[in-house]
Amino acid sequence: MRFQTIDRQILGIALSLITVLIAGILIAKEAGTSFLNSILSFLTGNLGSLYLWACLIIFFFLLYLAFSKYGKIKMGNERPQLSTFSWLALIFTAGIGSGIMYWGVIEWAFYYSSPPFGMEPMGLEAAGFAQTYGMFHWGFSAWAIYCLPSIPISYAVYVRKEKNFRLSSTCRAIIGDRADGLLGKIIDVSFMFGLIGGIGTSLALGTPLLAEGLHYIFGLEKTTTLNLWIIIALTIFFSICLYFGLHKGLKLLSDWNLYLYVALLIFIFIFGPTAFIIANFSESVGVLLNNFFRMSLYTDPVGNSGFSEAWTLFYWGWWFSYAPFTGMFAARVSQGRTIRQLILGQLIGGTLGCWLSFVIFGNTAFFYELKGVAPILDNLQTQGTEAAIITALTSMPLGFIVMILYLLVAAIFLATTVNSAAFTLSDVASKNLKVGEEPARWYRVFWGILLTSISIILMYGDGLKALQTLSIITGFPLIFVTALMIAALVKSLRENKEDTSSNKLE
């Protein structure tokens, strides 16, 4: 790839804004963090219902789209270049990262000890919702937010023959030629803060967990220096994968990531508390089905428990901030798929992939807590989340080996997420790429190193918390960008009836 294919405007705007942002956070991190927290509190406290309704509307819109006549529209006339397994593996590992490994084991403990709906902490009713809420927050609703941008982006590139995988291209039916001007550039850069904050949060979750594991195995002291060396090692690893590209690097990494993930889950399912896992999964599905709308719209305006703001609204803001990236990446690997396949593949495949962690890892840890096998809640309160996770893992059958494999999978999850993010950013900040053509190797690696460098700088400057808060805040305006994409997609589908006949899956 020549330098002429780099979109210097988007690259320049992005790097300038990132530089100003980081400098501002580091120079006045206390005042900046306080200011950002006040904005986040205002959004979740006063406009939180907008997140909830937007998520619910998106979910039912996607179901309608999947089973309508438009669901048969094929994204281009080519056959899919990836097997269904590899396609789903790429999308799943790109969008989830190490977060599923982190929260899948321990999220139940927070809901069990501080439950919603005014339940008694650690009571029977709280136990019923402990696993259910994790499955809800990482289930169909979350994946609906993730899935939505992939439809208009795929349609714009493969059916309408747009030249790039950008948010601005999806809005052309509404904003016209302004998609190529300043408005389009603003839309294209708007998601970068959420993505950078998301990568920072993934590293903020994954790195201390890996450090806790190394401390347990080798007795290494848990310091910022140890975290730095972990990030450097991961950077070298995923830079090699980025160099080899989508099919020889990312595809192989995501495939093996999913193989190891599923193998570890199967082992725990067979040799762990199998009967309890099955029974509590069944219970959780029943609770979810009975309470889906209540959980989807729960705000607690009378009790003011803060549960919705701390969990559901935070998660929905998180998914919205990450959704443009996952949509772009999913569109990049979905040529030849139908709209129905894109929707059902992500909603069902993504949800089941996340549920496996909560159902098997989470229920196993929950069982050990209930039976007094491991003091997970005590360690959570006294030693922190990472120590509680290690306690749960080492209590499982062949616990030491399970913990090592678990940490390996978590590291690979983290690497695949950074890989996918760097690939997407290099794609967006390029121009005149043909369908199927990848950004230059050095450019992909450049974005990967930049992402981790930002995290390292903010980690040393104690500014990661501010960046994470900012990333959630950026999810709010992206609700309106999402609405614009929906309107543009609907208009394009209605105005181009020939698309529904010429691009069907044969």
BELWORA-V360397 format. One record per residue. N is the residue number from 1. RES is the residue in one small letter. PHI is phi in degrees with one decimal (NA if undefined). OMEGA is omega as a letter, one per 40 degrees, with the letter a starting at -180 (none if undefined). D_FIRST is the distance of its C-alpha to the first C-alpha in Angstrom with 1 decimal. Layout:
N;RES;PHI;OMEGA;D_FIRST  N;RES;PHI;OMEGA;D_FIRST
//
This chain:
1;m;NA;a;0.0  2;r;-85.7;i;3.8  3;f;-63.6;a;6.7  4;q;-65.2;a;8.1  5;t;-86.7;i;6.7  6;i;-82.8;i;8.6  7;d;-81.5;a;12.2  8;r;-65.0;i;14.1  9;q;-65.3;i;17.4  10;i;-64.1;i;17.1  11;l;-61.3;a;15.7  12;g;-65.0;i;18.5  13;i;-62.3;a;21.1  14;a;-62.4;a;20.4  15;l;-65.7;i;20.4  16;s;-65.0;a;23.5  17;l;-65.8;i;25.4  18;i;-63.9;i;24.7  19;t;-62.5;i;26.0  20;v;-62.8;a;29.0  21;l;-62.0;a;29.7  22;i;-63.6;i;29.7  23;a;-61.1;i;31.7  24;g;-63.2;a;34.2  25;i;-65.9;a;34.6  26;l;-73.9;a;35.2  27;i;-72.5;a;37.5  28;a;-130.9;a;39.7  29;k;-68.9;a;39.0  30;e;-68.8;i;42.6  31;a;-67.2;i;43.0  32;g;-65.7;i;39.5  33;t;-64.1;i;40.1  34;s;-62.7;i;43.5  35;f;-64.1;a;42.2  36;l;-65.6;i;39.4  37;n;-63.8;i;42.1  38;s;-67.6;i;44.4  39;i;-65.3;a;41.7  40;l;-62.4;i;41.0  41;s;-63.3;i;44.8  42;f;-64.7;a;45.3  43;l;-64.3;a;42.6  44;t;-73.4;a;43.9  45;g;-78.9;a;47.5  46;n;-109.4;a;47.6  47;l;-121.5;a;44.7  48;g;-60.1;a;44.3  49;s;-60.9;i;45.7  50;l;-63.5;i;42.8  51;y;-58.0;a;40.5  52;l;-64.9;a;43.0  53;w;-67.2;i;43.5  54;a;-60.7;a;39.8  55;c;-63.1;a;39.1  56;l;-65.9;i;42.1  57;i;-64.8;i;41.2  58;i;-60.4;a;37.6  59;f;-59.6;a;39.0  60;f;-75.3;i;41.4  61;f;-63.2;i;39.0  62;l;-66.2;i;36.7  63;l;-62.0;i;39.7  64;y;-60.1;a;40.8  65;l;-63.0;a;37.3  66;a;-63.3;a;37.1  67;f;-103.4;i;40.5  68;s;-87.2;i;40.5  69;k;-63.6;a;39.6  70;y;-72.7;a;36.1  71;g;-63.1;a;35.6  72;k;-84.0;a;35.1  73;i;-63.4;a;32.1  74;k;-97.7;a;29.3  75;m;-81.7;a;25.7  76;g;91.9;a;24.4  77;n;-98.4;i;26.0  78;e;-82.7;i;24.0  79;r;-78.9;i;25.6  80;p;-56.2;a;24.5  81;q;-84.2;a;21.9  82;l;-120.0;i;23.6  83;s;-65.3;a;27.3  84;t;-59.7;i;29.3  85;f;-62.6;a;29.8  86;s;-65.1;i;26.1  87;w;-61.9;i;25.3  88;l;-67.7;i;28.2  89;a;-63.3;i;27.4  90;l;-62.4;a;23.9  91;i;-66.6;a;25.3  92;f;-65.2;a;28.4  93;t;-70.6;i;26.9  94;a;-69.6;a;24.2  95;g;-85.6;a;27.0  96;i;-101.6;a;29.8  97;g;65.3;a;28.8  98;s;-77.5;a;31.7  99;g;-58.9;a;33.8  100;i;-67.6;i;35.4  101;m;-71.4;a;36.4  102;y;-71.6;a;37.9  103;w;-82.2;a;39.8  104;g;-59.3;a;40.6  105;v;-80.3;a;43.1  106;i;-123.3;a;44.7  107;e;-62.8;i;44.3  108;w;-55.1;a;47.6  109;a;-63.4;i;49.5  110;f;-70.7;i;48.7  111;y;-71.9;i;49.9  112;y;-70.3;a;52.9  113;s;-87.2;i;54.1  114;s;-135.0;a;53.2  115;p;-77.7;i;53.4  116;p;-85.7;i;53.1  117;f;58.7;i;55.8  118;g;68.6;a;58.4  119;m;-72.9;i;58.8  120;e;-73.2;i;60.5  121;p;-56.6;i;58.1  122;m;60.1;i;58.0  123;g;-92.6;a;60.4  124;l;-63.7;a;60.3  125;e;-66.6;i;58.7  126;a;-63.6;i;56.0  127;a;-62.9;i;55.4  128;g;-66.4;a;54.8  129;f;-94.1;a;52.0  130;a;-58.0;i;50.5  131;q;-82.1;a;48.1  132;t;-61.6;a;48.0  133;y;-68.0;i;46.3  134;g;-63.8;i;43.4  135;m;-64.6;i;42.9  136;f;-70.0;a;43.1  137;h;-69.0;a;40.6  138;w;-114.6;a;38.1  139;g;-111.1;a;39.0  140;f;-58.4;a;38.7  141;s;-64.2;i;38.8  142;a;-62.6;a;35.9  143;w;-71.9;i;33.8  144;a;-66.2;i;34.7  145;i;-62.8;i;33.1  146;y;-63.8;a;30.0  147;c;-71.2;a;29.9  148;l;-51.6;a;30.5  149;p;-61.6;a;27.1  150;s;-65.9;a;25.5  151;i;-71.3;i;27.7  152;p;-64.7;i;26.9  153;i;-67.3;i;23.1  154;s;-61.5;a;23.1  155;y;-63.9;a;25.5  156;a;-63.8;a;23.5  157;v;-81.2;a;20.3  158;y;-88.2;a;21.9  159;v;-105.5;a;25.1  160;r;-85.7;i;24.7  161;k;64.4;i;21.2  162;e;-65.4;a;19.7  163;k;-93.4;a;15.9  164;n;-150.7;a;15.3  165;f;-94.0;a;17.1  166;r;-126.6;i;19.0  167;l;-63.3;a;22.7  168;s;-60.5;a;23.0  169;s;-65.0;a;22.1  170;t;-72.3;a;25.0  171;c;-96.1;a;27.4  172;r;-59.6;a;26.9  173;a;-62.4;a;30.2  174;i;-102.2;a;32.1  175;i;-97.2;i;30.4  176;g;63.7;a;29.1  177;d;-69.1;i;26.9  178;r;-65.6;i;27.2  179;a;-62.4;i;24.4  180;d;-95.1;a;22.1  181;g;-104.2;a;24.1  182;l;-61.9;i;25.4  183;l;-59.6;i;27.0  184;g;-62.5;i;23.8  185;k;-64.2;i;22.0  186;i;-63.1;i;25.0  187;i;-61.3;a;25.0  188;d;-70.1;a;21.4  189;v;-87.7;a;22.0  190;s;-59.0;a;25.5  191;f;-82.6;a;24.7  192;m;-65.7;a;22.8  193;f;-66.4;i;26.1  194;g;-62.6;a;27.5  195;l;-67.8;i;24.5  196;i;-63.3;i;24.7  197;g;-64.6;i;28.4  198;g;-64.8;i;28.1  199;i;-65.0;i;26.1  200;g;-60.2;i;28.6  201;t;-68.3;i;31.5  202;s;-59.1;i;30.1  203;l;-69.1;i;30.0  204;a;-67.0;i;33.3  205;l;-83.4;a;34.9  206;g;-72.7;a;33.3  207;t;-65.4;i;33.5  208;p;-62.5;i;37.3  209;l;-66.0;i;37.9  210;l;-64.0;i;36.3  211;a;-64.6;i;38.2  212;e;-62.8;i;41.4  213;g;-64.8;i;40.8  214;l;-65.6;i;40.3  215;h;-63.9;a;43.4  216;y;-67.6;a;45.4  217;i;-77.4;a;44.3  218;f;-110.2;a;44.3  219;g;75.6;a;46.2  220;l;-68.2;i;43.4  221;e;-73.0;a;44.1  222;k;-81.5;a;42.1  223;t;-130.0;i;40.6  224;t;-62.8;i;37.6  225;t;-64.0;i;36.6  226;l;-62.8;i;36.6  227;n;-59.2;i;34.4  228;l;-62.9;a;32.0  229;w;-66.3;i;31.8  230;i;-63.9;i;31.3  231;i;-65.6;i;28.3  232;i;-62.1;i;26.9  233;a;-62.5;i;27.4  234;l;-65.1;i;25.8  235;t;-62.1;i;22.8  236;i;-61.9;a;22.3  237;f;-62.5;a;22.9  238;f;-77.6;i;20.5  239;s;-65.0;i;17.7  240;i;-63.7;i;18.1  241;c;-64.3;i;18.0  242;l;-62.5;a;14.8  243;y;-61.4;a;13.1  244;f;-82.4;i;14.4  245;g;90.7;a;13.2  246;l;-67.0;a;15.3  247;h;-85.4;a;17.4  248;k;-92.9;a;17.9  249;g;-110.9;a;18.1  250;l;-64.2;a;19.2  251;k;-62.1;a;21.2  252;l;-63.5;a;23.2  253;l;-64.0;a;23.8  254;s;-68.5;i;25.1  255;d;-60.2;a;27.1  256;w;-69.0;i;28.9  257;n;-58.4;a;29.3  258;l;-70.5;i;31.2  259;y;-57.9;a;33.1  260;l;-65.3;i;34.4  261;y;-59.1;a;35.2  262;v;-67.5;i;37.2  263;a;-60.8;i;38.9  264;l;-65.1;i;40.1  265;l;-65.2;i;41.4  266;i;-61.7;i;43.2  267;f;-60.6;a;44.9  268;i;-64.4;a;46.1  269;f;-62.7;a;47.3  270;i;-74.8;a;49.3  271;f;-99.5;i;50.8  272;g;-93.7;a;50.9  273;p;-77.6;a;53.3  274;t;-56.6;a;52.4  275;a;-61.5;i;55.3  276;f;-66.6;i;54.6  277;i;-58.3;a;50.9  278;i;-65.4;a;51.7  279;a;-64.7;a;54.6  280;n;-73.2;i;52.8  281;f;-63.3;i;49.7  282;s;-60.5;i;52.1  283;e;-60.7;a;53.8  284;s;-66.0;i;50.6  285;v;-62.9;i;49.5  286;g;-61.6;i;52.9  287;v;-62.5;i;52.8  288;l;-64.0;a;49.3  289;l;-63.6;a;50.5  290;n;-73.3;a;53.7  291;n;-123.8;a;52.0  292;f;-57.5;a;48.6  293;f;-70.0;i;49.4  294;r;-63.9;i;51.4  295;m;-68.2;a;48.6  296;s;-69.2;a;46.0  297;l;-119.7;a;48.1  298;y;-72.5;i;50.0  299;t;-125.6;i;50.3  300;d;53.8;a;53.7  301;p;-70.1;a;54.9  302;v;-90.3;a;58.4  303;g;-73.2;a;58.0  304;n;51.0;a;55.0  305;s;-71.1;a;54.1  306;g;82.2;a;50.5  307;f;-62.8;a;49.3  308;s;-62.2;a;47.1  309;e;-65.5;a;45.5  310;a;-73.8;a;44.9  311;w;-119.5;a;43.5  312;t;-61.9;a;42.8  313;l;-65.4;i;41.7  314;f;-62.5;i;39.6  315;y;-64.3;a;37.9  316;w;-64.8;i;37.3  317;g;-61.9;i;35.8  318;w;-64.5;a;33.6  319;w;-63.7;i;32.5  320;f;-63.4;a;31.9  321;s;-67.5;a;29.7  322;y;-91.1;a;27.6  323;a;-59.2;i;27.7  324;p;-58.7;i;24.7  325;f;-63.3;a;22.4  326;t;-64.7;i;24.1  327;g;-64.8;i;24.1  328;m;-63.2;a;20.4  329;f;-67.4;i;19.8  330;a;-61.7;i;22.6  331;a;-63.1;a;21.4  332;r;-61.2;a;17.9  333;v;-107.6;a;20.0  334;s;-112.3;i;22.8  335;q;-59.1;i;21.9  336;g;91.2;i;25.2  337;r;-87.5;i;27.4  338;t;-91.5;i;30.3  339;i;-58.1;i;31.1  340;r;-62.4;i;34.1  341;q;-65.3;i;32.1  342;l;-60.2;a;29.7  343;i;-72.1;a;32.8  344;l;-68.2;i;35.1  345;g;-60.2;a;32.5  346;q;-77.1;a;31.6  347;l;-64.5;a;35.1  348;i;-82.5;a;36.9  349;g;-63.0;i;34.4  350;g;-64.3;a;33.3  351;t;-63.7;a;37.0  352;l;-63.6;i;38.3  353;g;-60.6;i;35.7  354;c;-72.7;a;36.8  355;w;-59.7;a;40.5  356;l;-55.6;a;40.5  357;s;-66.4;a;40.1  358;f;-67.7;a;42.8  359;v;-67.1;a;45.1  360;i;-93.6;i;45.0  361;f;-62.2;a;44.1  362;g;-64.4;a;45.7  363;n;-67.4;i;48.9  364;t;-64.4;i;49.4  365;a;-63.9;i;49.2  366;f;-62.5;i;51.5  367;f;-61.5;a;53.9  368;y;-65.6;i;54.2  369;e;-67.8;a;54.9  370;l;-63.8;a;57.6  371;k;-89.2;i;59.2  372;g;75.1;i;59.2  373;v;-72.3;a;57.1  374;a;-139.9;a;54.7  375;p;-82.8;a;55.2  376;i;-67.7;a;51.8  377;l;-64.5;i;53.0  378;d;-61.8;i;54.9  379;n;-67.5;i;51.9  380;l;-62.1;a;49.7  381;q;-78.7;a;52.2  382;t;-98.4;a;52.9  383;q;-116.1;i;49.8  384;g;107.9;a;46.9  385;t;-63.5;a;44.6  386;e;-62.0;i;42.7  387;a;-64.6;i;46.0  388;a;-66.0;i;47.4  389;i;-64.2;i;44.4  390;i;-62.4;i;44.9  391;t;-59.4;i;48.7  392;a;-63.9;a;48.0  393;l;-67.4;a;45.7  394;t;-72.4;i;48.0  395;s;-86.4;a;50.9  396;m;-79.3;i;49.4  397;p;-55.3;a;50.3  398;l;50.5;a;48.8  399;g;-54.0;a;47.7  400;f;-64.2;i;46.2  401;i;-67.8;i;44.0  402;v;-58.5;a;43.1  403;m;-63.3;i;42.1  404;i;-63.1;i;39.8  405;l;-64.6;i;38.1  406;y;-60.5;i;38.0  407;l;-64.7;i;36.3  408;l;-63.5;i;33.7  409;v;-64.1;i;32.9  410;a;-61.8;i;32.8  411;a;-65.3;i;30.3  412;i;-68.5;i;28.0  413;f;-55.6;a;28.4  414;l;-63.2;i;27.4  415;a;-65.2;a;24.3  416;t;-66.5;i;23.2  417;t;-65.8;i;23.7  418;v;-64.0;i;21.7  419;n;-56.5;a;18.9  420;s;-64.4;i;19.0  421;a;-64.7;i;19.3  422;a;-63.9;i;16.3  423;f;-62.3;a;14.2  424;t;-66.6;i;15.8  425;l;-63.5;i;15.4  426;s;-66.3;i;11.7  427;d;-68.7;a;11.8  428;v;-64.7;a;14.3  429;a;-88.3;i;12.8  430;s;-118.9;i;9.8  431;k;-142.7;i;10.5  432;n;63.3;i;10.4  433;l;-78.7;i;9.1  434;k;-79.9;i;11.4  435;v;-58.8;a;14.1  436;g;93.8;i;13.4  437;e;-83.2;a;9.5  438;e;-101.4;i;8.7  439;p;-59.3;a;6.8  440;a;-59.9;a;5.0  441;r;-58.2;a;8.3  442;w;-63.6;a;9.3  443;y;-72.5;i;9.0  444;r;-64.2;a;11.2  445;v;-64.4;i;13.5  446;f;-56.2;a;13.8  447;w;-68.0;i;15.2  448;g;-63.0;i;17.4  449;i;-65.9;i;18.9  450;l;-62.2;a;19.4  451;l;-60.6;a;21.3  452;t;-72.9;i;23.6  453;s;-63.7;i;24.1  454;i;-60.2;a;25.4  455;s;-63.9;i;27.7  456;i;-64.1;a;29.0  457;i;-60.3;a;29.8  458;l;-72.0;i;31.6  459;m;-65.2;i;33.3  460;y;-70.9;a;34.8  461;g;-88.9;i;35.6  462;d;57.0;a;37.3  463;g;-116.4;a;35.2  464;l;-64.6;a;33.7  465;k;-61.8;i;36.6  466;a;-64.6;i;36.0  467;l;-66.9;i;32.3  468;q;-63.4;i;33.4  469;t;-63.6;i;36.0  470;l;-61.3;a;33.5  471;s;-63.7;i;31.2  472;i;-70.5;i;34.3  473;i;-62.8;a;35.2  474;t;-65.1;i;31.8  475;g;-67.0;a;32.6  476;f;-67.6;i;35.5  477;p;-63.9;i;33.7  478;l;-70.0;i;31.2  479;i;-60.3;a;34.3  480;f;-75.0;i;34.4  481;v;-64.1;i;30.7  482;t;-62.5;i;31.5  483;a;-61.5;i;34.5  484;l;-64.6;i;32.5  485;m;-64.8;i;30.1  486;i;-62.6;a;33.2  487;a;-61.3;i;34.8  488;a;-66.6;i;31.7  489;l;-64.5;a;31.4  490;v;-60.9;i;35.1  491;k;-63.0;i;35.1  492;s;-64.5;i;32.2  493;l;-62.9;a;34.0  494;r;-74.9;a;37.3  495;e;-83.3;a;36.0  496;n;-120.9;a;34.0  497;k;-63.9;i;36.6  498;e;-66.3;i;35.0  499;d;-63.8;a;32.2  500;t;-74.2;i;34.9  501;s;-107.9;a;35.9  502;s;-90.3;a;32.9  503;n;-123.4;i;30.7  504;k;-79.4;i;33.3  505;l;-74.5;a;33.0  506;e;-72.1;none;34.9
//
